[in-house]
Amino acid sequence: MTDIEIPFEKDRKGHYRFFEILPGALSWFMLLLPFGLSFINIKLAAFFMFVYVLINFSRGMAGAIRSMQDFRAMWQHQKLPWRTMLKELGAGEIPSQAKRPRWHHLAIARTQERPLLMPPEEVVHAVIIATYKESREVLAPTIEAVLASDYNMKQVVLILAYEGRAGEQYEKQAKELIKTYKGKFMDAFAVKHPANIPGEIIGKGGNVTYAGRQLQTYLKKKRIDPLRVLVTTLDADNRPDKRYLTALSYAYIVCPDPVHSSFQPVALFSNNIWDPPAPMRVLATGNSLYHLTMSFRSHALRNFSAHAQPMVALIQTDFWSVRTIIEDGHQFWRSYFRFEGNYRALPLHLPIYQDAVLSDTYWKTFKAQFLQIRRWTYGASDVAYVVHMGLFRKNTVPKLDLIAKIWRLLEGHITWAVGPILILFGGFIPVLFHPKSYTALELPLIVSRIQTFALLIAMVTVFLALKTLPPKPARYKRHRNIFMVLQWVYLPLTTIVFNSFAALYSQTRLMTGRYMSKFDVTDKAVVSEATGSKRL
């Protein structure tokens, strides 16, 4: 069986190092290109910037349309009687008076030709909650959200995966939580991830992998077929929509190839959206919009944060990677190569609610936000892995599909790093070299008109995003609503400082071989309803 684990740092040489360097090298090249072209030929520089801004404007338009589509799909899915539909699926018929979506009728019709994977009542959900030093105030609402699911909890196994290196205080907390909630599930247990396991970096991947192996032992002992089990991984602050488990069961048993699929809900960073500083609220809402958009780009969808995968597939991939800090997105590629390209992430148009970044001080919050996005942008390290596994190792992965995926991965990380900078400032670069040139003087005006129109389109999606906000906490007065709109003046600042700079930092570290080998856990402060004070 092919080894799908990412190489150790000491083994990354030759072509592997070349493709680690490539994302950062191309990003810096793109940033310097307008300066070089302006020096060589002003018209060429203006043409480059105009085309670049126009391409990104077109993408922004497409993204806005997709986000509106997914808002609609998400709202529709949240209104559906999933538990009833699951029973109808098992029975193979729909009551004549019931109003159901067309795809539900088609799914039931297909059961006449291709039986369901299993009866709905046989599906078992294993929910792994990974925690480090999060407080009970963070973890308990997550467990309560799972319990509030419109699903039979006697078909749900809860695993609280905690870190041994966190100390006795958090071990005691994990055991107390399990003691409190154990009787409400099919089963619940805490799994202590030992520190300093050889070959592991300090990260979430090792924690959930260790928990996954304990789950495998548990299922074997209970004689539960792994094919029946869907595993969802949650961070400490992830609260699934109450319909998530039922919809996931539905998607799993009707899927034509469920073992070679993962299921990706929509990440909405809105749990505490009223509490963080304005720049963090802008970033959180922007990230939510991005994940909404990705739900309608099924060809480009990959695992992110909370996601679900069949236990039988996790066993075949030896669970998650223990050598990278981006175990969620990297799991897509591990599965892709384990199953020789026969693997895809399927969208679930239901949300998993997550926290926006918030620490106990403004400075710590800004720092935590930068570190979080820095970790996400370190996904550029997957470029070398995908090229290495796909083009330099023996496999039967479809090469056209592979090349398309490599391109989207590489181009996405380059755009993450340079897009905001070039779009905001690129139009002014030629005029620095040719202050009297008509072409150079006109370019900023043309670019600004495109940007203005793009901003108007973006405000439509922002308005939709505001409709998804949870109710305003009583501790805030009405004027907080105004700030939730005015905060968008920070958009240029946040996209450059927290997105572009974080991406450039990560890519430059990859270029120089300064690998990130420690998972920076994001602070999760809880705001007191009574006093408004923050506590980690």
Helices and strands as residue ranges (DSSP letters): G 9-11, H 15-40, H 42-79, H 82-91, H 102-110, G 120-122, E 124-131, H 136-147, G 153-155, E 156-163, G 164-166, H 168-181, G 182-184, E 187-193, H 204-222, G 226-228, E 229-235, E 239-240, H 244-254, G 258-260, E 261-268, H 278-294, E 307-310, H 311-316, H 327-338, E 344-353, H 362-377, G 378-381, H 382-391, H 399-425, G 426-428, H 429-433, H 438-466, H 479-486, G 487-490, H 491-494, I 495-500, H 501-511, E 526-527, E 534-535
